[in-house]
């Protein structure tokens, strides 16, 4: 980075073509030659540094880890040295955030972020986008809602005493629940079908669970059937100050039994109104009575069961771009100034709205770092390569990884190939992609034929199947705008199996039954990501001339996921379920950008880099547990 700054001093674009400064040089041609030589030297030095970095020698430019025996070619300073790098505040035993400092000191390098904070970071009010310009109609009911209780304490006129906005963590492993109850007394609320989005952010980003009830006499003193109440619960693990948002996304989120719609028929639309009394700011503090040992960072790798069961992990904030990072040595892009690296992170969807995160598993275990899961000659001594060697995987009996799904599955394939070097020239892991874009109603038959052909052509291979269906079925088979498309593709308008959800269940069940009987060593169903989240999008500009359909929202995606999970569970014990809905639900700020100019486009249903990388790490670990479980069992943390 220093060298490129000196090269820029000789840049002829800055001097020779500047009428004020051109007199500084007698010979601009000589300046061009010197500038070219300097750039060539920069490229040579850059190649040497990068080679040294990949070989594991650049100890001072990679992030902090807990121990020297991290399963990777890279080496890390030991935990004692890492602790010394935290400031005096985090070392103070009286500091309530000390346990968080312990957690961060063991964080490994996260390639989605150009640096790792030396102390715990937290998001401030307004750091995450909220309503970002979607055209929205006037809500008929949002003004009628009010906060009636917080953790059982009655609230009047949305006025909450400050002492009631303090929550004590009682169990750092499972987290402890904090709840708020909102109430609507009008007939309009009772007759509506609302959908909400609940998010809380501070030291971590989490989403809430929403439960509805018609009666809360103990709180309201009334059992009027017109009363409609919603309890929102958040599970907090990390102390600090949090912002709580409760958003009315649509008051007309009718059930899918009302779909598909014909062309130009009414559909529920997105609204995006914060309920009265929100946002709230609460303070989460450690309880003096809890077991202090539970608060320390994980010292074990996740088991296959924990990966499959994980539905309550949290995105923990590891750094902010407004923190001092000049001396951190963590800048990702050699040759770029700090600001240029940040700009690239914004533009390419790595760093969201100016902060970095790490995903912590709900069971307090640790996923293997990405570099441990990369295959190929450059990573021949890492954990995955050792796993394949221990399992005697050869080019004659390779792992054939079959991916079944739509464009999100294609993005997963790109992540596996481009960033994890899977399906490389070694031939030990080979990827087959079976695209179901357009939905199972028109792709199921050819998908089953392709699976059968793979079984016949590669009988010596070890098959692993990862499959998903949901977004295309929800979009193309439910929305009115696709009515003509359904007609062109011979999708019957009367839906002989019922509404669009019932049709999805029919075709998905056929796929699951076929996979259940397929000779694969590992079968994984990936739940559908949270769809098109309007509240909290970052970096997009919306037109103001039309409303937005609500059908591709998390509300309806969850209906499809619930139906799919039930079908998979009924099929027996042979198919694992891995969650991708919750991972993406908390990150509407991290969705795929279409290109460098970042125009609005259909790709907003695609998850961003951070959630997709977490999913890939989970899947690769599941594969390793299946292929070479003993390697992970004996792997030091």
Buried (B, 14 or more C-beta within 10 A) or exposed (E): BEBBEEBBEBBBEEBBEEEEEEEEBEEEEEBBEBBEEBBEEBEEBBEEBEEEBBEBBBEEBBBBBBBEEBBBBBBBBEBEEBBEBBEEEBEEEEBBBBBBBBBBBBBBBBBBBBBBBBBBBBBEEEBBBBBBBBBBEEBBBBEBBBBBBBBEEBBEEBEBEEEBBEBBBEBBEBBBBBBBBBBBBBEBBBEBEBBBBBBBBBBBBBBBEBEEEEBBEEBBEEEEEBBBBBBBEBBBBBBBBBBBBBBBBBBBBBEBEBBBBEEEEEBBBBBBBBBBBBBBBBBBBBBEEBEEEBBEBBEEBBBBEBBBBBEBBBBBBBBBBEBEBEEBEBBBBBBBBBEEBBEBBBBBBBBBBBBBBBBBBBBBBBBBBBBBBBBBEBBEEBBBBBBBBBBEBEEEBBBBBBBBBBBBBBBBBEBBEEBBBBBBEBEBBBBBBBBBBBBBBBBBEEBBEBBEEBBEEBEEBBBBBBBBBBBBBBBBBBBBBBBEEBEEEEBEEEBEBBBBBBBBBBBBBBBBEBBBEBEBEBBBBBBBBBBBBBBBBBBBEBEEEEBBBBBBBBBBBBBBBEBBBEBBEEBEEBBBBBBBBBBBBBBBBBBBBBEEEBEEEEBBBBBBBBBBBBBBBBBBBBBBBBBBBEBBEEBEB
